[in-house]
Amino acid sequence: MFLKPRDVPQELQKLRSLDMRMRLLPEDKRYYLNLEKGFDGEVAFDAKLVELKPECLILADLLLEQNFSLFQIDTLVLFKKNIHLFEIKNFEGDFDIKADHWSLLSGEEIKNPLLQLKRSESLFRQLLHRHLKISIPIHPHLVFVNPHFTLYNATPDMPILFASQIDRFIKKLNGNSSKITQNNIQIGNQLASRHRTDSPFSRLLDYNYAQLKKGIVCAWCASWMIAGERKMLCNKCGNIEDNETAIMRHVEEFKALFPEQKITTNTIRDWCGDIVSSKKVQRVLAKNFNRVNHGKVSYYID
Ligand SMILES: [Zn+2]
């Protein structure tokens, strides 16, 4: 059971919006596509974990702090008597390990993911000891979910799971029994409540309101939608969405991209590409937010 499900990270959400509405710089685009790929890998691994039979609690995408150090955990699985910690990579291509150095076969060096895993495990263990006052075995795993990935010079003692081994790994775990206790749930909840949403790892992106293309973007296929009387329609995939849901999606998007800006009828109508009337926008805002002031100077807050 997912105690903390995997949401689309805020940064990825923002990059998706910007990529749709402006031309990203080549390095930003590459960064964005990497995030997207990493997220795909994590989601693919989530789908494998659903096959787990022993009772367990799954926490996805945690950003935790221990001793003024922030660390990220892609996935935690809590069983009754132990915890599995997963660092997930969706690498593709041929890689090589020489001593502690990881690189592409082309020679380009990359950060050693085993060191990253070790650091997370150590900080996580300290956090469990000091703050939750528990000591429970932790099993760390570096998971490569992509079947088109090869790692030369990997050895069996490394805590690595390759794509070809994941099914067998799940099967092995399914051979154990586990009954989740109230205590396990408490630990899970405490960990989830320690999750921080203000990631300092986010890349600073340069954009302004004027340069972004305005309009309603389809939630299914990321194409531009057109407005009907009560619904928005996507000509590309056939998705139909009621006005309120579409407008609210775009209010959230606007807030994420421009957290300092006030939410007004005019800004949101403009952000939606002027394809919905002021009256409709106003009705949706009035229904979902609290209005401050009246007339031309009014704006909306949560
Ligand atoms: Zn669509």
Boltz pocket constraint, residues with backbone or C-beta under 6 A from the ligand:
constraints:
  - pocket:
      binder: B
      contacts: [[A, 218], [A, 219], [A, 220], [A, 221], [A, 222], [A, 223], [A, 234], [A, 235], [A, 236], [A, 237], [A, 238], [A, 239]]
      max_distance: 6.0
